[in-house]
């Protein structure tokens, strides 16, 4: 049975994912960072989904600024994947379907002969704009979910802070570790 994607579930998921991603990067006390080994593999996203998501994130955060690291030089996708562990399996399944639909949408929605990841950067930007300004509310909500995850996953990386002129928190930070334990 296919999962039903409603406007309300996308709104709830978007808000929930934004909060979880921000919180997942923090540890309340050094003792909570324990000794769990860092996660090196994906836990929610499959490698093909992670690759598609990386292309999406690259277009979403593209600023052209030379002092900003490339998405693939950060742990943005791993950070997003870690945050997705907090979601219920239904939301994870909905995101999986959204990534697939987003990747294969251009042939159907724009009559392009390529998938999203194979489009030129200009065509990718136009496709993203179509989702952002769609007359279909579910497409706009799906775009916002992808945008929130993209921005939070990328700008949660310490390597991006210099490029946005953020010196980091004033208070000493406890260690942050991507770990198998949540």
C-alpha positions in Angstrom: 0.0 0.0 0.0 1.4 3.4 -1.0 2.0 6.0 1.6 -0.4 9.0 1.4 1.3 12.4 1.2 -0.9 15.1 2.5 -0.3 18.8 2.8 -0.5 18.6 6.6 2.0 15.8 6.8 4.5 17.7 4.6 4.1 20.8 6.8 4.5 18.8 9.9 7.5 16.9 8.5 9.2 20.1 7.3 8.9 21.9 10.6 9.9 18.7 12.5 12.9 18.0 10.2 14.2 21.6 10.5 14.1 21.4 14.3 15.6 17.9 14.4 18.5 18.8 12.1 19.4 21.8 14.2 19.2 19.8 17.4 21.0 16.7 16.0 24.2 18.8 15.6 24.3 19.6 19.3 25.1 17.6 22.4 23.8 19.0 25.7 26.8 17.8 27.7 30.2 16.3 26.8 29.1 13.1 28.6 26.3 12.6 26.1 28.7 12.5 23.2 29.9 9.3 24.7 32.3 7.0 22.9 30.0 5.9 20.1 32.0 5.6 16.9 31.2 8.2 14.2 28.8 7.0 11.5 30.5 6.7 8.2 27.7 5.2 6.2 24.2 6.3 5.4 21.4 5.1 7.6 18.2 6.4 6.0 19.2 7.5 2.5 20.4 5.0 0.0 23.6 5.9 -1.9 21.6 6.8 -5.1 19.3 9.0 -3.0 22.2 10.6 -1.3 23.8 11.4 -4.7 20.5 13.0 -5.9 20.2 14.9 -2.6 23.8 16.1 -3.0 22.9 17.6 -6.4 19.8 19.2 -5.0 21.8 20.7 -2.1 24.5 22.0 -4.5 21.9 23.9 -6.4 20.0 25.1 -3.4 23.0 26.6 -1.6 25.0 27.7 -4.7 26.2 31.2 -4.0 29.3 31.4 -6.2 31.3 32.7 -3.3 34.9 31.3 -3.5 35.3 31.0 0.3 32.3 28.6 0.6 33.2 24.9 0.7 31.6 22.6 -1.9 28.8 20.5 -0.6 30.7 17.3 -1.2 33.6 18.6 0.9 31.3 18.8 3.9 29.3 16.3 5.8 26.0 18.0 4.8 24.4 14.8 3.4 25.5 12.8 6.4 24.1 15.4 8.7 20.8 15.3 6.9 20.8 11.5 7.0 21.5 11.6 10.7 18.5 13.9 11.3 16.3 11.7 9.2 16.9 8.9 11.7 14.6 10.8 14.1 11.6 10.7 11.8 9.1 7.9 11.7 9.3 5.4 8.9 6.3 6.9 7.1 8.0 10.3 6.8 11.2 8.5 5.7 9.3 6.7 3.0 7.6 10.0 1.9 11.0 11.6 1.6 12.3 8.6 -0.4 9.4 9.0 -2.9 9.9 12.8 -3.0 13.6 12.4 -4.0 12.7 9.9 -6.7 9.9 12.1 -8.0 12.1 15.1 -7.9 14.9 13.3 -9.9 12.5 11.9 -12.5 10.2 14.9 -12.7 11.8 16.9 -15.6 10.7 14.4 -18.3 7.1 14.5 -17.1 6.8 18.0 -15.7 8.9 20.0 -18.1 9.1 17.6 -21.1 13.0 17.5 -20.7 14.8 14.4 -21.9 17.0 14.3 -18.7 16.6 13.6 -15.1 17.2 16.5 -12.6 20.8 15.5 -11.8 21.7 15.4 -15.6 20.3 18.8 -16.4 22.5 21.9 -16.8 22.8 24.2 -13.8 20.5 26.7 -15.5 17.9 24.1 -16.2 18.2 22.8 -12.6 17.6 26.3 -11.3 14.6 26.7 -13.6 13.2 23.3 -12.4 13.7 24.4 -8.7 11.9 27.6 -9.4 9.0 25.7 -11.0 8.7 23.7 -7.8 9.0 26.7 -5.6 6.3 28.7 -7.5 4.0 25.8 -8.5 0.3 26.3 -8.5 0.1 22.9 -6.8 0.5 23.4 -3.0 2.0 19.9 -2.4 4.9 20.7 -4.8 5.6 24.0 -3.0 5.6 22.3 0.3 7.8 19.5 -1.0 10.2 22.2 -2.3 10.3 23.9 1.1 11.1 20.5 2.8 14.0 20.0 0.4 15.1 23.6 0.8 15.0 23.4 4.6 17.0 20.2 4.7 19.5 21.5 2.2 20.2 24.8 4.0 20.2 23.2 7.5 22.4 20.4 6.4 24.9 22.7 4.7 25.0 25.6 7.0 25.2 23.4 10.1 28.8 22.6 8.9 31.5 24.6 10.7 33.3 25.0 7.4 30.6 27.2 6.0 30.7 29.7 8.9 33.6 31.7 7.7 31.9 32.3 4.4 28.8 33.8 6.0 30.9 35.8 8.5 29.7 33.8 11.5 32.4 33.3 14.2 30.5 30.5 15.9 28.8 30.4 19.3 30.2 32.5 22.1 29.9 29.8 24.7 32.3 26.9 24.5 30.7 24.1 22.4 30.4 20.6 23.6 31.8 18.0 21.2 29.4 17.2 18.3 29.6 13.7 16.9 27.6 12.0 14.2 27.0 8.8 15.9 24.9 5.6 15.5 23.3 6.4 18.9 20.7 9.2 18.9 
